[in-house]
Amino acid sequence: MKNIINVFVVAICVTYSSFGFSAEPFKIGLILPLSGPFASTGKQIETAVNLYMQQKGDMVAGRKIELIVKDDGGTQPEVTKRIAQELTIKDKVNVLAGFGLTPLAFATAPIATQAKTPMVVMAAATSSIPSKSPYIVRTSMTIPQLTAPMADWAVKIGKVMTAVTLVTDYGPGIDAEKVFTKHFSEAGGKVLAMLRVPLQNPDFAPFFQKVKDMKPDALFVFAPSGVGATLLKQFTEKGLPAAGIKLIGAGDVLDDDLLPGIGSEASGIITTNHYSAAHDSVENKTYVAAFKKLAPNMRPNYMSVGGYDGMHLIYEALKKAGPDADGDKLLAAMKGMSWISPRGPVSIDSETRDIVQNVYVRRSEKLKGEIYNVEFDKVEHVKDPGSN
């Protein structure tokens, strides 16, 4: 009788497990700037994450996906760190994700290492971020990845021989300055000056006057998404276009979502980036249509694809590693993964854990009555030159 009862109990347990009732939810802690000066970044990523889950469902490898979204405000690293600690200790998340700016990713890196929890960076762009924790994987981009092709193109194709750099004074901006200066000089150009603007409450006008006085062929700019309208307005007001000074830069300054509000002042500007809402592919047309249906007042930008592809990476890693995978197995499954994104072909470098992707040269122009970043050239399979 005792043996019969034991067999009966085991049978119940096996049946219970086989139907997935015993599987704990797979938790993703998404930390984003949903308020404050960088809220547009957070909203783009959150919308893309929700879109991916809407399209693919919330069950992966027998685990129900539970998304825990936290707003860190985007400006205080200690706040992001505290939220990450709560998510790993209290909520026991399986993956940390998001991270709008570099200082916030830096602050969280030790938490990911201590908890042995994969940390998917969907936005922050300083080259050194993955080196801060062996558990970091990035699906956004690096600023050097975008800047090196811009410098090469400017000299070889754009016939720009003298330039001034103007960057926001924090990690990605300094990356942009260093890499542009190196590649521009190696290509045969000359950098006349390197100027830096404060991250908080930037005023570009005084710097533009200095640039105008130096009379370069072009001004290379890097500024985080959200300040492009102010930058372009002051660039025009200070008379730099009238003086024959071209504006070139990384794509942050011409954020797709903000372009309609910038208007004609953006027209004709050359930038390099890994994504444009005008990217001509079946995958992107499907993505843009679905994104706009979910968020009618937004146009997907380069931050959004970092979120969308970040979710793809997490889902596919869980499928590959299996429902019982721990952080190390998930991380191993992420390394070397490749897929076709709305931005084009992408992969995760198995050694650096950074994204490899195409970088496109774009010109802002009218397309179907609205300003878009229209791609006309590309460099394929670009790794982060800042990690070399």
C-alpha positions as CSV (number, residue, x, y, z in Angstrom):
1,M,0.0,0.0,0.0
2,K,2.8,2.4,0.9
3,N,4.5,1.7,-2.4
4,I,1.3,2.4,-4.3
5,I,0.9,5.7,-2.5
6,N,4.5,6.7,-3.3
7,V,4.1,5.8,-7.0
8,F,0.8,7.8,-7.0
9,V,2.5,10.9,-5.5
10,V,5.4,10.7,-8.0
11,A,3.0,10.4,-10.9
12,I,1.1,13.5,-9.7
13,C,4.4,15.4,-9.4
14,V,5.6,14.4,-12.9
15,T,2.2,15.3,-14.4
16,Y,2.1,18.6,-12.6
17,S,5.6,19.4,-13.8
18,S,5.1,18.3,-17.3
19,F,2.2,20.7,-17.8
20,G,4.5,23.6,-16.6
21,F,2.5,24.4,-13.4
22,S,5.7,24.2,-11.3
23,A,7.7,26.6,-13.5
24,E,8.5,29.9,-11.9
25,P,7.9,33.0,-14.0
26,F,10.9,34.3,-15.9
27,K,11.3,37.8,-14.7
28,I,12.9,40.7,-16.7
29,G,13.7,43.8,-14.7
30,L,13.4,46.7,-17.1
31,I,15.0,49.9,-15.8
32,L,14.4,53.0,-18.0
33,P,14.2,56.8,-17.8
34,L,10.4,57.2,-18.1
35,S,10.5,60.7,-16.6
36,G,13.0,63.5,-16.6
37,P,15.0,64.9,-19.5
38,F,15.6,61.5,-21.2
39,A,12.0,60.2,-21.0
40,S,11.8,59.9,-24.8
41,T,14.5,57.2,-24.6
42,G,12.6,55.2,-22.0
43,K,9.3,55.5,-23.8
44,Q,10.8,54.4,-27.1
45,I,12.3,51.3,-25.5
46,E,9.3,50.5,-23.4
47,T,7.0,50.6,-26.4
48,A,9.3,48.4,-28.4
49,V,9.5,45.9,-25.6
50,N,5.7,45.8,-25.2
51,L,5.4,45.4,-29.0
52,Y,7.8,42.4,-29.0
53,M,5.8,40.7,-26.2
54,Q,2.6,41.5,-28.0
55,Q,3.9,39.8,-31.2
56,K,5.7,36.8,-29.6
57,G,3.5,36.2,-26.5
58,D,4.5,35.8,-22.9
59,M,5.4,32.1,-22.8
60,V,8.9,31.0,-23.7
61,A,10.3,27.5,-23.1
62,G,7.4,26.8,-20.7
63,R,8.2,29.9,-18.6
64,K,5.8,32.8,-18.3
65,I,7.6,36.1,-19.0
66,E,7.0,38.6,-16.3
67,L,8.1,42.2,-17.1
68,I,8.8,44.5,-14.1
69,V,9.3,48.1,-15.3
70,K,11.0,50.7,-13.1
71,D,11.6,54.4,-13.8
72,D,15.0,55.6,-12.7
73,G,14.6,59.2,-13.9
74,G,17.7,58.9,-16.1
75,T,20.1,61.2,-14.2
76,Q,21.0,59.7,-10.8
77,P,23.3,56.5,-11.0
78,E,22.7,55.7,-7.3
79,V,18.9,55.5,-8.0
80,T,19.5,53.1,-10.8
81,K,21.8,51.0,-8.6
82,R,19.2,50.9,-5.8
83,I,16.5,49.8,-8.2
84,A,18.8,47.0,-9.6
85,Q,19.5,45.8,-6.1
86,E,15.8,45.6,-5.3
87,L,15.1,43.8,-8.6
88,T,17.8,41.1,-8.0
89,I,17.3,40.6,-4.2
90,K,13.6,41.2,-3.7
91,D,12.1,40.3,-7.1
92,K,14.8,37.8,-8.0
93,V,14.8,38.8,-11.7
94,N,16.4,36.5,-14.2
95,V,17.6,39.4,-16.5
96,L,18.2,43.1,-15.9
97,A,17.6,45.3,-19.0
98,G,17.3,48.8,-20.2
99,F,19.8,51.5,-19.1
100,G,19.3,54.8,-20.8
101,L,22.7,56.4,-20.2
102,T,26.2,55.3,-19.6
103,P,26.6,56.3,-15.9
104,L,23.5,54.3,-15.1
105,A,24.9,51.2,-16.7
106,F,28.2,51.7,-14.9
107,A,26.4,51.9,-11.6
108,T,24.5,48.7,-12.2
109,A,27.3,46.5,-13.5
110,P,28.6,45.4,-10.1
111,I,25.1,44.3,-9.2
112,A,24.8,42.1,-12.3
113,T,28.2,40.6,-11.5
114,Q,27.4,39.9,-7.9
115,A,24.0,38.4,-8.7
116,K,25.3,36.5,-11.8
117,T,22.4,38.0,-13.7
118,P,22.6,38.9,-17.4
119,M,22.3,42.6,-18.0
120,V,21.1,43.6,-21.5
121,V,22.0,47.2,-22.3
122,M,19.4,48.5,-24.7
123,A,20.6,52.1,-25.0
124,A,23.8,53.3,-23.2
125,A,26.6,53.6,-25.8
126,T,30.1,54.1,-24.2
127,S,32.5,51.5,-25.6
128,S,33.7,50.3,-22.2
129,I,30.3,49.3,-20.8
130,P,30.7,45.5,-21.4
131,S,34.1,45.5,-19.7
132,K,32.4,46.6,-16.4
133,S,30.8,43.2,-15.9
134,P,31.1,39.8,-17.6
135,Y,27.3,39.6,-17.5
136,I,26.7,42.6,-19.7
137,V,25.5,42.1,-23.3
138,R,24.6,45.1,-25.5
139,T,21.9,45.4,-28.2
140,S,22.1,49.2,-28.9
141,M,25.3,50.5,-30.4
142,T,28.5,52.3,-29.4
143,I,29.3,55.8,-30.4
144,P,32.7,54.9,-31.9
145,Q,30.8,52.3,-34.0
146,L,28.9,55.2,-35.6
147,T,31.6,57.9,-35.5
148,A,34.4,56.1,-37.3
149,P,32.4,55.6,-40.5
150,M,31.3,59.3,-40.3
151,A,34.9,60.5,-40.1
152,D,36.0,58.3,-43.0
153,W,33.1,59.2,-45.2
154,A,33.5,63.0,-44.5
155,V,37.0,63.1,-45.9
156,K,36.9,60.5,-48.6
157,I,33.4,61.1,-50.0
158,G,32.2,64.4,-48.5
159,K,35.4,66.3,-49.3
160,V,35.5,67.7,-45.7
161,M,39.2,68.6,-45.0
162,T,38.9,70.7,-41.8
163,A,36.5,70.2,-38.9
164,V,35.7,71.2,-35.4
165,T,34.2,68.7,-32.9
166,L,31.5,69.7,-30.5
167,V,30.3,66.9,-28.1
168,T,28.4,66.6,-24.8
169,D,30.9,66.2,-21.9
170,Y,30.3,62.6,-20.7
171,G,31.3,59.1,-21.7
172,P,29.7,58.8,-25.2
173,G,30.6,62.3,-26.2
174,I,34.2,61.8,-25.2
175,D,34.2,58.5,-27.2
176,A,32.8,60.4,-30.2
177,E,35.5,63.1,-30.0
178,K,38.4,60.7,-29.7
179,V,37.3,58.3,-32.4
180,F,36.2,61.1,-34.9
181,T,39.5,62.9,-34.4
182,K,41.6,59.8,-34.9
183,H,39.8,58.5,-38.0
184,F,39.4,62.0,-39.5
185,S,43.1,62.7,-39.1
186,E,44.1,59.3,-40.4
187,A,42.0,59.9,-43.5
188,G,43.8,63.1,-44.2
189,G,41.6,65.7,-42.5
190,K,42.5,68.2,-39.9
191,V,40.6,68.9,-36.6
192,L,40.9,72.5,-35.7
193,A,39.5,72.3,-32.2
194,M,37.7,70.0,-29.8
195,L,34.8,71.6,-27.8
196,R,32.7,70.1,-25.0
197,V,29.3,71.1,-23.8
198,P,27.9,70.2,-20.3
199,L,25.4,67.3,-20.2
200,Q,22.9,69.2,-17.9
201,N,21.1,72.2,-19.5
202,P,23.4,72.6,-22.5
203,D,23.7,75.9,-24.3
204,F,25.3,75.5,-27.7
205,A,25.1,79.2,-28.8
206,P,28.5,80.4,-27.4
207,F,30.3,77.4,-28.9
208,F,28.7,77.9,-32.3
209,Q,30.1,81.5,-32.3
210,K,33.6,80.0,-31.7
211,V,33.1,77.5,-34.5
212,K,32.0,80.2,-36.9
213,D,35.1,82.3,-36.2
214,M,37.3,79.2,-37.0
215,K,35.7,78.7,-40.4
216,P,36.0,74.9,-40.7
217,D,34.5,72.9,-43.6
218,A,32.3,71.1,-41.1
219,L,31.2,70.9,-37.5
220,F,31.0,67.3,-36.2
221,V,28.5,67.1,-33.3
222,F,27.4,64.5,-30.8
223,A,24.6,65.2,-28.3
224,P,22.2,62.8,-26.6
225,S,18.8,62.3,-28.1
226,G,16.3,65.0,-27.1
227,V,18.5,68.1,-27.6
228,G,18.6,68.0,-31.4
229,A,15.9,70.7,-31.9
230,T,17.7,73.2,-29.7
231,L,21.1,72.4,-31.2
232,L,19.9,72.9,-34.8
233,K,17.9,76.0,-34.0
234,Q,21.0,77.7,-32.4
235,F,23.2,76.4,-35.3
236,T,21.0,78.2,-37.8
237,E,20.5,81.3,-35.6
238,K,24.3,81.8,-35.3
239,G,24.6,81.8,-39.1
240,L,26.8,78.7,-39.5
241,P,24.9,77.4,-42.6
242,A,25.1,80.8,-44.2
243,A,28.8,80.8,-43.5
244,G,29.2,77.5,-45.5
245,I,29.8,75.3,-42.5
246,K,28.3,71.9,-42.9
247,L,26.8,70.0,-39.9
248,I,27.7,66.3,-39.7
249,G,27.4,63.9,-36.8
250,A,26.3,60.7,-35.2
251,G,22.6,60.0,-35.5
252,D,21.6,61.0,-32.0
253,V,21.2,64.6,-33.0
254,L,18.6,63.7,-35.6
255,D,16.4,61.4,-33.6
256,D,13.7,59.9,-35.8
257,D,10.9,60.5,-33.2
258,L,11.8,64.2,-32.9
259,L,12.5,64.9,-36.6
260,P,8.9,66.0,-37.4
261,G,9.1,68.7,-34.7
262,I,12.5,69.9,-35.9
263,G,11.3,70.6,-39.4
264,S,13.2,72.2,-42.2
265,E,16.2,73.1,-40.1
266,A,17.2,69.4,-40.2
267,S,17.0,69.2,-44.0
268,G,20.2,68.1,-45.8
269,I,22.2,67.1,-42.7
270,I,24.5,64.1,-43.0
271,T,24.7,61.6,-40.1
272,T,25.6,58.0,-39.5
273,N,23.6,55.6,-37.5
274,H,22.6,52.0,-37.2
275,Y,18.8,52.6,-37.7
276,S,16.4,54.8,-39.5
277,A,12.6,54.6,-39.5
278,A,13.0,54.9,-43.3
279,H,15.3,51.8,-43.6
280,D,14.1,50.0,-46.7
281,S,13.4,46.4,-45.6
282,V,10.4,44.2,-45.2
283,E,11.3,43.7,-41.5
284,N,11.5,47.4,-40.8
285,K,8.3,48.3,-42.7
286,T,6.5,45.7,-40.6
287,Y,8.1,47.0,-37.4
288,V,7.3,50.6,-38.1
289,A,3.7,49.9,-38.9
290,A,3.2,47.8,-35.8
291,F,5.0,50.3,-33.6
292,K,2.9,53.2,-34.9
293,K,-0.3,51.2,-34.3
294,L,0.7,50.6,-30.7
295,A,1.9,54.2,-30.2
296,P,0.2,56.5,-32.8
297,N,2.0,59.6,-31.6
298,M,5.5,58.2,-31.9
299,R,7.9,57.3,-34.7
300,P,10.3,54.5,-33.8
301,N,13.9,55.6,-33.4
302,Y,17.3,54.0,-32.9
303,M,16.6,53.5,-29.1
304,S,13.5,51.5,-29.9
305,V,15.3,48.8,-31.9
306,G,17.7,48.4,-28.9
307,G,14.7,47.4,-26.8
308,Y,13.1,45.3,-29.5
309,D,16.3,43.4,-30.3
310,G,17.1,43.1,-26.6
311,M,13.8,41.2,-26.1
312,H,14.6,39.0,-29.1
313,L,18.0,38.2,-27.5
314,I,16.4,37.3,-24.2
315,Y,13.6,35.2,-25.7
316,E,16.0,33.2,-28.0
317,A,18.6,32.7,-25.3
318,L,15.9,31.2,-23.0
319,K,14.7,28.9,-25.8
320,K,18.3,27.8,-26.5
321,A,19.4,27.4,-22.8
322,G,16.2,25.8,-21.6
323,P,13.6,26.6,-19.0
324,D,15.9,25.8,-16.0
325,A,18.9,27.9,-17.3
326,D,20.7,30.0,-14.7
327,G,22.4,33.3,-15.5
328,D,25.6,31.7,-16.8
329,K,23.8,29.5,-19.2
330,L,21.6,32.3,-20.5
331,L,24.7,34.4,-21.0
332,A,26.4,31.6,-22.9
333,A,23.4,31.3,-25.2
334,M,23.5,35.0,-26.0
335,K,27.1,35.0,-27.1
336,G,27.5,34.6,-30.9
337,M,23.7,34.9,-31.5
338,S,22.7,36.4,-34.9
339,W,19.4,37.5,-36.4
340,I,17.7,39.8,-38.9
341,S,16.5,42.9,-37.1
342,P,14.4,45.8,-38.3
343,R,17.8,47.6,-38.7
344,G,19.3,44.8,-40.8
345,P,21.6,41.9,-39.9
346,V,23.0,41.9,-36.3
347,S,25.0,39.6,-34.1
348,I,26.5,39.5,-30.6
349,D,30.3,39.2,-30.6
350,S,31.1,36.1,-28.6
351,E,34.2,37.7,-27.1
352,T,33.2,41.3,-26.4
353,R,29.5,40.6,-25.9
354,D,28.8,43.7,-28.0
355,I,26.6,44.2,-31.0
356,V,27.9,43.9,-34.6
357,Q,25.8,45.7,-37.1
358,N,25.6,47.8,-40.3
359,V,26.2,51.5,-40.0
360,Y,24.3,53.7,-42.5
361,V,25.2,57.1,-44.0
362,R,21.9,59.1,-44.1
363,R,20.7,62.5,-45.4
364,S,17.7,64.1,-43.7
365,E,15.2,64.9,-46.4
366,K,11.4,64.9,-47.1
367,L,9.9,61.6,-47.7
368,K,6.1,61.3,-48.2
369,G,5.7,64.8,-46.8
370,E,7.8,64.3,-43.7
371,I,11.5,64.7,-42.8
372,Y,13.3,61.3,-42.5
373,N,16.9,60.1,-42.3
374,V,17.2,58.6,-45.8
375,E,20.0,56.1,-46.1
376,F,22.3,56.3,-49.2
377,D,25.4,54.4,-48.2
378,K,26.5,51.8,-45.6
379,V,29.4,50.0,-43.9
380,E,28.6,46.4,-43.2
381,H,29.2,44.3,-40.1
382,V,30.8,47.0,-38.0
383,K,32.3,46.1,-34.7
384,D,33.0,48.6,-32.0
385,P,36.4,50.2,-32.9
386,G,36.6,51.7,-29.4
387,S,37.2,48.2,-27.9
388,N,40.2,47.5,-30.2
